[in-house]
Amino acid sequence: MPVYRKALLTLSILAVVLSAVGCGSPDAGTTTASTAPATRLGKLTLVAPPGPMAIPMAYLAVNDKLAEAAEETELVIWENADQLKAIVAGGQGDFVTMPSNNAAVFYNKGLELQLLDISVWNITYLVTADPDAAGLGDIKGKSLVVSLQGSVPDVMFRFLCAKEGLDPEKDFEFRYASDPTQAAQLLLTGQVDNAVLSEALATAVVMQAKGGERPLRKALAFDAAWIAATTRSDDTPIAGTAATPRVLDAPWAVAVFQREYQAAVDWMLGDPVAAGQLVETELPQLGLEAPILTASLESITWRFTPAGAARPYLERFYTNLAELSPEVIGGRLPDDAFYYVP
């Protein structure tokens, strides 16, 4: 039976996890599990962020889908980047869902991990009260909030502004928020007209404002903006799963996980209502209602892609981010050993 480690989490953490994608993404690969030895691992620890990206991991734990590889499956929810780093550095997780740039930073700082896949290719939006705005240029001169200075959504926003000849400090009434919840509240209370928000927070504020005097809408998906600013082959590989040393020494367990994780993503996309209900029922500590999770899944691009197939997209994405902020990927492109090869 799965074991859960409780964490007091709020919707504010949902948007800490990053950005956007584009058209023409790579096709999903397939993984074939190798034969597992007679002796299973005692326990596998799955680690995920709060919100939509926890759904596949929760599905695996709740349904004991990794029984072929381990006697027990534990699910841990990380709350912030510092906790995520501590979990990876301390060997407290076996399979860890995280933003792709965090994986690169950890690897470049000497932490032992390998990237298994990229599954999230779009998650960030410009949310606005302007009924006509379609892009950043349309809100020039208006108020705008971005949270978490130096995060990937922030760096992506600044990159997109530069491509359009916009200076955030000069061309907008611009401000940073200390966290995504503060940004959302500033938008909902009318203190700003525009905000850069990631899912599921972007969906939550739109739903909350629906029917009110000041409705909100998602005016621009960052994936579309990124494609327009770069090339059609420059998708944005936002987040995926990494493996740590204990399971890397058990490749049969990695194969089981990859097979079942891809199936979990397929289940989630095939039944988003059940996926939303899963989080509300099995992870009540997150305080997320099923309708918000279900609706937010429609605004996230999920595509299970093994790390090797995702590598060209990751390297272009990392290179573009590093133009403005090399530290967001740990100062350099990860080398060959970063990418897991079965």
C-alpha beads as a LAMMPS data file, in Angstrom:
LAMMPS data file: protein, C-alpha beads

342 atoms
341 bonds

1 atom types
1 bond types

-500.0 500.0 xlo xhi
-500.0 500.0 ylo yhi
-500.0 500.0 zlo zhi

Masses

1 110.0

Atoms # bond

1 1 1 0.000 0.000 0.000
2 1 1 1.244 3.491 -0.734
3 1 1 2.496 5.730 2.047
4 1 1 1.994 9.508 2.026
5 1 1 4.140 12.121 3.687
6 1 1 1.952 15.108 4.534
7 1 1 2.877 18.646 3.618
8 1 1 0.915 21.826 4.276
9 1 1 0.796 23.244 0.780
10 1 1 -1.228 25.986 -0.856
11 1 1 -2.082 27.051 -4.355
12 1 1 0.756 29.560 -4.232
13 1 1 3.302 26.820 -4.838
14 1 1 1.670 25.609 -8.041
15 1 1 3.130 28.271 -10.267
16 1 1 6.696 28.001 -8.971
17 1 1 7.237 25.208 -11.466
18 1 1 7.711 26.932 -14.810
19 1 1 6.855 27.876 -18.223
20 1 1 5.722 27.091 -21.819
21 1 1 6.017 25.114 -25.074
22 1 1 5.511 25.331 -28.822
23 1 1 4.194 23.647 -31.922
24 1 1 5.973 20.861 -33.714
25 1 1 7.013 19.009 -30.536
26 1 1 8.803 15.673 -30.762
27 1 1 6.793 12.479 -30.863
28 1 1 6.530 10.551 -27.647
29 1 1 8.844 7.620 -27.334
30 1 1 8.027 4.231 -25.953
31 1 1 9.770 2.342 -23.217
32 1 1 9.850 -1.405 -22.882
33 1 1 10.482 -2.758 -19.416
34 1 1 13.210 -5.304 -18.948
35 1 1 12.671 -8.385 -16.837
36 1 1 12.922 -7.554 -13.142
37 1 1 14.852 -9.815 -10.776
38 1 1 12.987 -12.003 -8.315
39 1 1 13.846 -9.703 -5.404
40 1 1 12.030 -6.379 -5.549
41 1 1 13.186 -3.151 -3.956
42 1 1 11.748 -2.590 -0.520
43 1 1 10.347 0.863 -1.258
44 1 1 10.338 3.391 -4.051
45 1 1 9.983 7.064 -3.162
46 1 1 8.284 9.222 -5.783
47 1 1 8.727 12.989 -5.427
48 1 1 6.547 15.597 -7.152
49 1 1 5.554 19.268 -6.949
50 1 1 2.052 20.254 -5.839
51 1 1 -0.605 20.678 -8.479
52 1 1 -1.081 19.120 -11.912
53 1 1 2.429 17.676 -12.263
54 1 1 1.807 15.495 -9.210
55 1 1 -1.054 13.654 -10.907
56 1 1 0.909 10.889 -12.708
57 1 1 3.014 10.208 -9.610
58 1 1 -0.102 10.108 -7.404
59 1 1 -1.750 7.701 -9.825
60 1 1 1.240 5.356 -9.614
61 1 1 1.262 5.433 -5.813
62 1 1 -2.477 5.182 -5.214
63 1 1 -2.860 2.267 -7.612
64 1 1 0.393 0.539 -6.611
65 1 1 1.458 0.492 -10.249
66 1 1 5.120 -0.078 -9.387
67 1 1 4.499 -3.329 -7.494
68 1 1 6.597 -5.140 -10.072
69 1 1 9.623 -3.125 -8.959
70 1 1 9.041 -2.490 -5.250
71 1 1 7.087 -3.780 -2.286
72 1 1 5.927 -0.289 -1.335
73 1 1 5.551 3.088 -3.040
74 1 1 5.787 6.374 -1.159
75 1 1 4.751 9.777 -2.543
76 1 1 6.440 12.953 -1.268
77 1 1 5.378 16.459 -2.320
78 1 1 8.104 19.108 -2.423
79 1 1 7.187 22.670 -1.499
80 1 1 10.016 24.831 -2.851
81 1 1 13.331 24.677 -4.694
82 1 1 15.366 24.467 -1.489
83 1 1 13.410 21.454 -0.275
84 1 1 13.673 19.864 -3.715
85 1 1 17.446 20.297 -3.660
86 1 1 17.669 18.815 -0.159
87 1 1 15.647 15.782 -1.235
88 1 1 17.890 15.150 -4.237
89 1 1 21.144 15.860 -2.409
90 1 1 20.136 13.661 0.515
91 1 1 19.059 10.722 -1.613
92 1 1 15.537 10.964 -0.197
93 1 1 13.775 10.347 -3.513
94 1 1 14.156 7.770 -6.274
95 1 1 12.094 9.278 -9.103
96 1 1 11.644 13.051 -8.933
97 1 1 9.403 15.277 -11.053
98 1 1 10.977 18.717 -11.395
99 1 1 11.458 21.640 -13.774
100 1 1 14.011 20.851 -16.463
101 1 1 16.196 23.787 -15.484
102 1 1 16.353 22.612 -11.859
103 1 1 17.573 19.246 -13.093
104 1 1 20.318 20.983 -15.084
105 1 1 21.320 23.195 -12.144
106 1 1 21.505 20.260 -9.737
107 1 1 23.526 18.196 -12.198
108 1 1 25.928 21.054 -12.941
109 1 1 26.410 21.592 -9.197
110 1 1 27.503 17.986 -8.768
111 1 1 24.336 16.294 -7.510
112 1 1 23.878 12.765 -8.788
113 1 1 20.874 12.379 -11.069
114 1 1 19.936 11.627 -14.657
115 1 1 17.029 13.042 -16.605
116 1 1 14.616 10.321 -17.703
117 1 1 12.027 12.262 -19.656
118 1 1 10.321 15.533 -20.445
119 1 1 6.562 15.337 -20.096
120 1 1 5.403 18.950 -19.621
121 1 1 5.884 21.296 -22.575
122 1 1 3.554 24.176 -21.691
123 1 1 2.356 25.660 -18.416
124 1 1 2.684 29.511 -18.354
125 1 1 0.319 32.246 -19.558
126 1 1 -0.192 35.968 -19.699
127 1 1 -3.457 36.464 -17.805
128 1 1 -5.161 39.795 -18.394
129 1 1 -8.245 41.897 -17.792
130 1 1 -7.892 43.343 -21.306
131 1 1 -10.534 41.728 -23.555
132 1 1 -8.573 42.524 -26.705
133 1 1 -4.928 41.869 -25.802
134 1 1 -3.254 39.067 -27.730
135 1 1 0.391 39.579 -26.811
136 1 1 2.890 41.531 -24.746
137 1 1 2.955 44.424 -27.197
138 1 1 -0.785 44.920 -26.695
139 1 1 -0.366 45.669 -22.984
140 1 1 2.476 48.166 -23.391
141 1 1 2.117 50.962 -20.846
142 1 1 -0.158 48.903 -18.604
143 1 1 0.438 47.364 -15.202
144 1 1 2.016 43.921 -15.060
145 1 1 3.213 41.597 -12.295
146 1 1 5.613 38.664 -12.483
147 1 1 6.485 36.535 -9.478
148 1 1 9.735 34.906 -8.400
149 1 1 12.430 37.113 -9.921
150 1 1 14.995 34.965 -11.714
151 1 1 12.669 31.993 -12.183
152 1 1 12.156 30.414 -15.598
153 1 1 8.807 32.196 -16.191
154 1 1 10.548 35.485 -15.389
155 1 1 13.514 34.748 -17.659
156 1 1 11.186 33.600 -20.444
157 1 1 9.137 36.776 -20.048
158 1 1 12.242 38.951 -20.311
159 1 1 13.498 36.964 -23.305
160 1 1 10.165 37.439 -25.093
161 1 1 10.144 41.148 -24.261
162 1 1 13.650 41.535 -25.707
163 1 1 12.588 39.816 -28.917
164 1 1 9.750 42.350 -29.242
165 1 1 11.942 45.330 -28.396
166 1 1 10.251 45.840 -25.037
167 1 1 11.908 46.805 -21.770
168 1 1 9.837 45.579 -18.790
169 1 1 10.896 48.430 -16.515
170 1 1 10.271 51.136 -19.134
171 1 1 7.402 49.796 -21.225
172 1 1 5.122 48.516 -18.444
173 1 1 4.072 49.570 -14.979
174 1 1 6.116 46.601 -13.869
175 1 1 6.502 44.960 -10.485
176 1 1 7.664 41.680 -9.013
177 1 1 5.628 39.687 -6.529
178 1 1 7.303 37.608 -3.849
179 1 1 5.285 34.535 -4.774
180 1 1 2.607 33.429 -7.271
181 1 1 -0.250 33.859 -4.799
182 1 1 0.627 37.521 -4.297
183 1 1 0.692 38.010 -8.082
184 1 1 -2.708 36.351 -8.403
185 1 1 -4.192 38.486 -5.631
186 1 1 -2.881 41.686 -7.185
187 1 1 -4.605 40.696 -10.425
188 1 1 -7.854 39.569 -8.811
189 1 1 -8.170 42.743 -6.713
190 1 1 -7.532 45.030 -9.683
191 1 1 -4.212 46.387 -8.428
192 1 1 -2.653 45.251 -11.704
193 1 1 -4.217 44.549 -15.085
194 1 1 -1.901 41.743 -16.186
195 1 1 0.076 38.888 -14.643
196 1 1 2.380 36.099 -15.777
197 1 1 0.992 32.964 -14.115
198 1 1 1.554 29.240 -14.453
199 1 1 -0.951 26.436 -14.077
200 1 1 -2.998 25.617 -12.125
201 1 1 -3.001 29.158 -10.740
202 1 1 -3.735 30.698 -14.143
203 1 1 -6.904 28.626 -14.458
204 1 1 -7.889 29.265 -10.838
205 1 1 -7.876 33.064 -11.160
206 1 1 -9.785 32.976 -14.442
207 1 1 -12.434 30.736 -12.886
208 1 1 -12.637 32.896 -9.762
209 1 1 -13.172 36.079 -11.778
210 1 1 -15.711 34.518 -14.141
211 1 1 -19.067 36.288 -14.033
212 1 1 -17.685 39.225 -12.088
213 1 1 -17.361 42.867 -13.026
214 1 1 -13.788 42.335 -14.163
215 1 1 -13.406 38.990 -15.952
216 1 1 -9.928 37.663 -16.649
217 1 1 -8.642 35.619 -19.557
218 1 1 -5.531 33.851 -20.766
219 1 1 -4.342 36.094 -23.570
220 1 1 -1.067 34.448 -24.495
221 1 1 0.421 31.007 -24.040
222 1 1 4.164 31.303 -23.603
223 1 1 4.721 28.350 -25.926
224 1 1 3.155 30.220 -28.827
225 1 1 5.096 33.365 -27.968
226 1 1 8.355 31.393 -27.761
227 1 1 7.796 29.812 -31.174
228 1 1 7.051 33.213 -32.686
229 1 1 10.195 34.672 -31.143
230 1 1 12.531 31.816 -32.114
231 1 1 11.759 29.035 -34.589
232 1 1 9.149 26.331 -34.946
233 1 1 11.662 23.756 -33.724
234 1 1 12.337 25.580 -30.462
235 1 1 9.814 23.937 -28.172
236 1 1 9.999 24.637 -24.470
237 1 1 10.665 21.450 -22.480
238 1 1 9.478 22.632 -19.088
239 1 1 9.508 19.685 -16.719
240 1 1 10.097 15.985 -16.487
241 1 1 11.353 13.229 -14.224
242 1 1 14.858 12.465 -13.023
243 1 1 16.270 9.351 -11.373
244 1 1 18.751 9.256 -8.500
245 1 1 21.589 6.772 -7.867
246 1 1 19.771 3.976 -6.042
247 1 1 17.419 3.263 -8.935
248 1 1 20.008 4.074 -11.571
249 1 1 21.798 1.015 -10.215
250 1 1 18.614 -0.988 -10.857
251 1 1 17.862 -0.346 -14.552
252 1 1 15.020 -2.846 -14.536
253 1 1 13.252 -0.653 -11.945
254 1 1 13.795 2.414 -14.128
255 1 1 12.259 0.553 -17.070
256 1 1 9.205 -0.372 -15.006
257 1 1 8.827 3.226 -13.850
258 1 1 9.110 4.678 -17.363
259 1 1 6.542 2.247 -18.713
260 1 1 4.076 2.926 -15.920
261 1 1 4.680 6.681 -15.805
262 1 1 3.907 6.994 -19.503
263 1 1 0.738 4.951 -18.946
264 1 1 -0.194 7.258 -16.048
265 1 1 0.142 10.318 -18.285
266 1 1 -2.045 8.599 -20.892
267 1 1 -4.662 7.817 -18.228
268 1 1 -4.661 11.420 -16.977
269 1 1 -5.153 12.850 -20.452
270 1 1 -7.834 10.290 -21.273
271 1 1 -9.860 11.009 -18.135
272 1 1 -9.096 14.522 -16.821
273 1 1 -12.186 14.485 -14.592
274 1 1 -10.938 11.427 -12.738
275 1 1 -7.440 12.931 -12.653
276 1 1 -8.715 16.063 -10.934
277 1 1 -10.739 13.996 -8.489
278 1 1 -7.672 11.899 -7.695
279 1 1 -5.786 14.923 -6.381
280 1 1 -8.745 16.266 -4.394
281 1 1 -9.391 12.861 -2.799
282 1 1 -5.918 11.406 -2.339
283 1 1 -3.936 14.602 -1.716
284 1 1 -6.337 16.702 0.383
285 1 1 -3.397 18.505 2.000
286 1 1 -2.928 20.417 -1.254
287 1 1 -6.323 22.075 -0.844
288 1 1 -7.090 21.809 -4.563
289 1 1 -10.582 21.283 -5.922
290 1 1 -11.101 18.765 -8.680
291 1 1 -12.739 21.202 -11.161
292 1 1 -9.680 23.489 -11.095
293 1 1 -7.294 20.604 -11.703
294 1 1 -9.455 19.188 -14.479
295 1 1 -9.752 22.559 -16.210
296 1 1 -6.056 23.321 -15.840
297 1 1 -5.110 20.083 -17.616
298 1 1 -6.614 21.554 -20.787
299 1 1 -4.039 24.367 -20.617
300 1 1 -0.960 22.212 -20.063
301 1 1 0.755 20.415 -22.916
302 1 1 1.742 16.939 -21.772
303 1 1 3.882 14.748 -24.012
304 1 1 5.962 11.937 -22.567
305 1 1 9.329 12.148 -24.342
306 1 1 12.406 10.143 -23.292
307 1 1 15.391 12.305 -22.378
308 1 1 17.436 11.302 -25.415
309 1 1 14.695 12.393 -27.813
310 1 1 14.114 15.605 -25.841
311 1 1 17.801 16.548 -25.735
312 1 1 17.909 18.748 -28.888
313 1 1 14.930 20.739 -27.605
314 1 1 16.413 21.016 -24.128
315 1 1 19.741 22.285 -25.443
316 1 1 18.101 24.966 -27.564
317 1 1 15.826 25.951 -24.666
318 1 1 18.722 26.070 -22.217
319 1 1 20.813 28.121 -24.663
320 1 1 18.051 30.693 -25.131
321 1 1 17.452 30.995 -21.374
322 1 1 21.184 31.365 -20.758
323 1 1 21.328 34.411 -23.045
324 1 1 19.750 36.398 -20.213
325 1 1 20.498 34.273 -17.178
326 1 1 23.217 31.580 -17.346
327 1 1 22.631 30.723 -13.694
328 1 1 19.107 29.503 -14.486
329 1 1 20.701 26.338 -15.946
330 1 1 23.702 26.201 -13.657
331 1 1 26.074 28.096 -15.946
332 1 1 26.495 25.612 -18.803
333 1 1 24.783 22.968 -20.892
334 1 1 24.735 19.580 -19.150
335 1 1 26.987 16.968 -20.738
336 1 1 26.112 13.529 -22.106
337 1 1 25.858 11.862 -18.702
338 1 1 22.899 14.082 -17.773
339 1 1 20.639 12.221 -20.204
340 1 1 19.522 8.714 -19.249
341 1 1 20.031 6.103 -21.930
342 1 1 18.454 2.655 -21.260

Bonds

1 1 1 2
2 1 2 3
3 1 3 4
4 1 4 5
5 1 5 6
6 1 6 7
7 1 7 8
8 1 8 9
9 1 9 10
10 1 10 11
11 1 11 12
12 1 12 13
13 1 13 14
14 1 14 15
15 1 15 16
16 1 16 17
17 1 17 18
18 1 18 19
19 1 19 20
20 1 20 21
21 1 21 22
22 1 22 23
23 1 23 24
24 1 24 25
25 1 25 26
26 1 26 27
27 1 27 28
28 1 28 29
29 1 29 30
30 1 30 31
31 1 31 32
32 1 32 33
33 1 33 34
34 1 34 35
35 1 35 36
36 1 36 37
37 1 37 38
38 1 38 39
39 1 39 40
40 1 40 41
41 1 41 42
42 1 42 43
43 1 43 44
44 1 44 45
45 1 45 46
46 1 46 47
47 1 47 48
48 1 48 49
49 1 49 50
50 1 50 51
51 1 51 52
52 1 52 53
53 1 53 54
54 1 54 55
55 1 55 56
56 1 56 57
57 1 57 58
58 1 58 59
59 1 59 60
60 1 60 61
61 1 61 62
62 1 62 63
63 1 63 64
64 1 64 65
65 1 65 66
66 1 66 67
67 1 67 68
68 1 68 69
69 1 69 70
70 1 70 71
71 1 71 72
72 1 72 73
73 1 73 74
74 1 74 75
75 1 75 76
76 1 76 77
77 1 77 78
78 1 78 79
79 1 79 80
80 1 80 81
81 1 81 82
82 1 82 83
83 1 83 84
84 1 84 85
85 1 85 86
86 1 86 87
87 1 87 88
88 1 88 89
89 1 89 90
90 1 90 91
91 1 91 92
92 1 92 93
93 1 93 94
94 1 94 95
95 1 95 96
96 1 96 97
97 1 97 98
98 1 98 99
99 1 99 100
100 1 100 101
101 1 101 102
102 1 102 103
103 1 103 104
104 1 104 105
105 1 105 106
106 1 106 107
107 1 107 108
108 1 108 109
109 1 109 110
110 1 110 111
111 1 111 112
112 1 112 113
113 1 113 114
114 1 114 115
115 1 115 116
116 1 116 117
117 1 117 118
118 1 118 119
119 1 119 120
120 1 120 121
121 1 121 122
122 1 122 123
123 1 123 124
124 1 124 125
125 1 125 126
126 1 126 127
127 1 127 128
128 1 128 129
129 1 129 130
130 1 130 131
131 1 131 132
132 1 132 133
133 1 133 134
134 1 134 135
135 1 135 136
136 1 136 137
137 1 137 138
138 1 138 139
139 1 139 140
140 1 140 141
141 1 141 142
142 1 142 143
143 1 143 144
144 1 144 145
145 1 145 146
146 1 146 147
147 1 147 148
148 1 148 149
149 1 149 150
150 1 150 151
151 1 151 152
152 1 152 153
153 1 153 154
154 1 154 155
155 1 155 156
156 1 156 157
157 1 157 158
158 1 158 159
159 1 159 160
160 1 160 161
161 1 161 162
162 1 162 163
163 1 163 164
164 1 164 165
165 1 165 166
166 1 166 167
167 1 167 168
168 1 168 169
169 1 169 170
170 1 170 171
171 1 171 172
172 1 172 173
173 1 173 174
174 1 174 175
175 1 175 176
176 1 176 177
177 1 177 178
178 1 178 179
179 1 179 180
180 1 180 181
181 1 181 182
182 1 182 183
183 1 183 184
184 1 184 185
185 1 185 186
186 1 186 187
187 1 187 188
188 1 188 189
189 1 189 190
190 1 190 191
191 1 191 192
192 1 192 193
193 1 193 194
194 1 194 195
195 1 195 196
196 1 196 197
197 1 197 198
198 1 198 199
199 1 199 200
200 1 200 201
201 1 201 202
202 1 202 203
203 1 203 204
204 1 204 205
205 1 205 206
206 1 206 207
207 1 207 208
208 1 208 209
209 1 209 210
210 1 210 211
211 1 211 212
212 1 212 213
213 1 213 214
214 1 214 215
215 1 215 216
216 1 216 217
217 1 217 218
218 1 218 219
219 1 219 220
220 1 220 221
221 1 221 222
222 1 222 223
223 1 223 224
224 1 224 225
225 1 225 226
226 1 226 227
227 1 227 228
228 1 228 229
229 1 229 230
230 1 230 231
231 1 231 232
232 1 232 233
233 1 233 234
234 1 234 235
235 1 235 236
236 1 236 237
237 1 237 238
238 1 238 239
239 1 239 240
240 1 240 241
241 1 241 242
242 1 242 243
243 1 243 244
244 1 244 245
245 1 245 246
246 1 246 247
247 1 247 248
248 1 248 249
249 1 249 250
250 1 250 251
251 1 251 252
252 1 252 253
253 1 253 254
254 1 254 255
255 1 255 256
256 1 256 257
257 1 257 258
258 1 258 259
259 1 259 260
260 1 260 261
261 1 261 262
262 1 262 263
263 1 263 264
264 1 264 265
265 1 265 266
266 1 266 267
267 1 267 268
268 1 268 269
269 1 269 270
270 1 270 271
271 1 271 272
272 1 272 273
273 1 273 274
274 1 274 275
275 1 275 276
276 1 276 277
277 1 277 278
278 1 278 279
279 1 279 280
280 1 280 281
281 1 281 282
282 1 282 283
283 1 283 284
284 1 284 285
285 1 285 286
286 1 286 287
287 1 287 288
288 1 288 289
289 1 289 290
290 1 290 291
291 1 291 292
292 1 292 293
293 1 293 294
294 1 294 295
295 1 295 296
296 1 296 297
297 1 297 298
298 1 298 299
299 1 299 300
300 1 300 301
301 1 301 302
302 1 302 303
303 1 303 304
304 1 304 305
305 1 305 306
306 1 306 307
307 1 307 308
308 1 308 309
309 1 309 310
310 1 310 311
311 1 311 312
312 1 312 313
313 1 313 314
314 1 314 315
315 1 315 316
316 1 316 317
317 1 317 318
318 1 318 319
319 1 319 320
320 1 320 321
321 1 321 322
322 1 322 323
323 1 323 324
324 1 324 325
325 1 325 326
326 1 326 327
327 1 327 328
328 1 328 329
329 1 329 330
330 1 330 331
331 1 331 332
332 1 332 333
333 1 333 334
334 1 334 335
335 1 335 336
336 1 336 337
337 1 337 338
338 1 338 339
339 1 339 340
340 1 340 341
341 1 341 342
